[in-house]
């Protein structure tokens, strides 16, 4: 799957800035670390601008997935002039929540969203850093939809195509800066 970026050199610059961390969080997993991108103001700004150019006027709110999705998601929401909703790990939100448990490539997890985080009919942009097996994004889409909202699109920095996560997101527009 090719990149959906509108910036012709952004994909190569992002790939050059990311680093692989072998055997994290468990043996056999090569973690794609996007934190070096956060140190580069110009590159980080280009990533945000790329998404904003594609999504301006199409969404009512941005949902960022804990934890790296919070970082880019809140910047994107700010630039779009819309609200931001955190999708958190179990037990981190103080009010009534919707919950979804799902399988990861290395275990299981539960995500939650406040029941009143988004409203019926709102168009939600889901933001995260990496699409691997798709479980986290699939669970997030279920959470958004459990509030009566619609997932307008999913924006990611990196997709690991060999893990097939996109297949779990059928029916959703998925945009990535770079696909490996």
WOMOKA-V94715 format. One record per pair of residues at least 4 apart in sequence whose ideal C-beta (glycine too) atoms are under 8 Angstrom apart, sorted by the first residue. I is the first residue (numbers start at 0). J is the second residue. If there is no record, write none. Layout:
# WOMOKA-V94715
I,J
I,J
This chain:
# WOMOKA-V94715
0,158
0,160
0,165
0,175
0,178
1,178
2,9
2,10
2,175
2,176
2,177
2,178
3,53
3,174
3,175
3,176
4,9
4,10
4,49
4,175
4,176
4,177
5,49
5,52
5,53
6,10
6,45
6,48
6,49
8,12
9,13
9,45
9,46
9,49
9,176
9,177
10,14
10,176
10,177
11,15
11,177
12,16
12,42
12,45
13,17
13,36
13,42
13,46
13,156
13,157
13,176
13,177
14,177
14,179
16,35
16,36
16,39
16,42
17,31
17,32
17,33
17,35
17,36
17,157
18,32
18,35
19,29
19,30
19,31
19,32
20,29
20,30
20,32
21,29
21,30
22,26
22,27
22,28
22,29
23,28
23,29
23,30
24,28
24,30
24,105
25,105
28,104
28,105
31,128
31,129
31,157
31,159
33,37
33,67
33,128
33,129
33,156
33,157
34,38
34,67
35,39
36,42
36,43
36,46
36,156
37,43
37,70
39,43
40,44
41,45
42,46
43,47
43,71
43,74
44,48
45,49
46,50
46,71
46,156
46,176
47,51
47,71
47,74
47,75
47,78
48,52
48,78
49,53
49,176
50,54
50,71
50,75
50,124
50,126
50,154
50,174
51,55
51,75
51,78
51,79
53,152
53,154
53,174
54,58
54,75
54,79
54,124
54,151
54,152
54,154
55,79
57,122
57,124
57,151
57,152
58,79
58,81
58,122
58,123
58,124
58,151
58,152
59,81
59,82
59,117
59,121
59,122
59,123
60,76
60,81
60,82
60,83
60,84
60,117
60,121
60,122
60,123
60,124
60,148
61,72
61,73
61,75
61,76
61,79
61,81
61,82
61,83
61,84
61,123
61,124
61,125
61,126
62,68
62,72
62,83
62,84
62,85
62,86
62,112
62,116
62,117
62,123
62,124
62,125
62,126
62,139
62,143
63,68
63,69
63,70
63,71
63,72
63,73
63,76
63,83
63,84
63,85
63,86
63,126
63,127
64,68
64,69
64,72
64,86
64,110
64,125
64,126
64,127
64,135
64,136
64,139
65,69
65,85
65,86
65,87
65,88
65,91
65,110
66,70
67,71
67,127
67,128
67,129
68,72
68,86
68,125
68,126
68,127
68,128
69,73
69,85
70,74
71,75
71,126
71,128
71,154
71,156
72,76
72,83
72,126
72,127
73,77
73,83
74,78
75,79
75,124
75,126
75,154
76,81
76,82
76,83
77,83
79,124
84,112
84,113
84,116
84,117
84,123
85,92
85,112
86,110
86,111
86,112
86,125
86,139
86,142
87,91
87,92
87,110
87,111
87,112
88,108
88,109
88,110
88,111
89,98
89,108
89,109
89,110
89,111
90,111
91,111
92,96
92,111
92,112
92,113
94,113
94,114
94,115
95,113
95,114
95,115
96,111
96,112
96,113
96,114
97,111
97,112
97,114
97,142
97,145
97,146
98,109
98,110
98,111
98,142
99,109
99,110
99,111
99,138
99,139
99,141
99,142
99,145
100,107
100,108
100,109
100,138
101,107
101,108
101,109
101,110
101,134
101,135
101,137
101,138
102,106
102,107
102,132
102,134
103,107
103,108
103,132
103,134
103,135
104,131
104,132
104,134
104,162
108,134
108,135
108,138
110,135
110,138
110,139
110,142
111,142
112,116
112,117
112,139
112,142
112,143
112,145
112,146
114,146
115,146
116,146
117,121
117,123
117,143
117,146
117,147
117,148
118,146
118,147
118,148
119,146
119,147
119,148
120,147
120,148
120,149
121,147
121,148
121,149
122,148
122,149
122,151
123,143
123,148
123,149
123,150
123,151
124,151
124,152
124,153
124,154
125,136
125,139
125,140
125,143
125,150
125,152
125,153
125,154
126,153
126,154
126,155
127,135
127,136
127,139
127,153
127,155
128,155
128,156
128,157
129,155
129,156
129,157
129,158
129,159
130,136
130,153
130,155
130,157
130,158
130,159
130,164
130,165
130,168
130,173
130,175
131,159
131,162
131,164
132,162
132,163
132,164
132,167
133,137
133,162
133,163
133,164
133,165
133,166
133,167
133,168
134,138
134,164
134,167
135,139
136,140
136,153
136,164
136,167
136,168
137,141
137,167
137,168
138,142
139,143
140,144
140,150
140,153
140,168
140,171
141,145
142,146
143,148
143,149
143,150
144,148
144,149
144,150
150,171
151,172
152,171
152,172
152,173
152,174
153,168
153,171
153,172
153,173
153,174
154,174
154,175
155,173
155,174
155,175
155,176
156,175
156,176
156,177
157,175
157,176
157,177
157,178
157,179
158,164
158,165
158,173
158,175
158,177
158,178
158,179
159,164
159,178
159,179
160,165
160,178
160,179
163,167
164,168
165,173
168,173
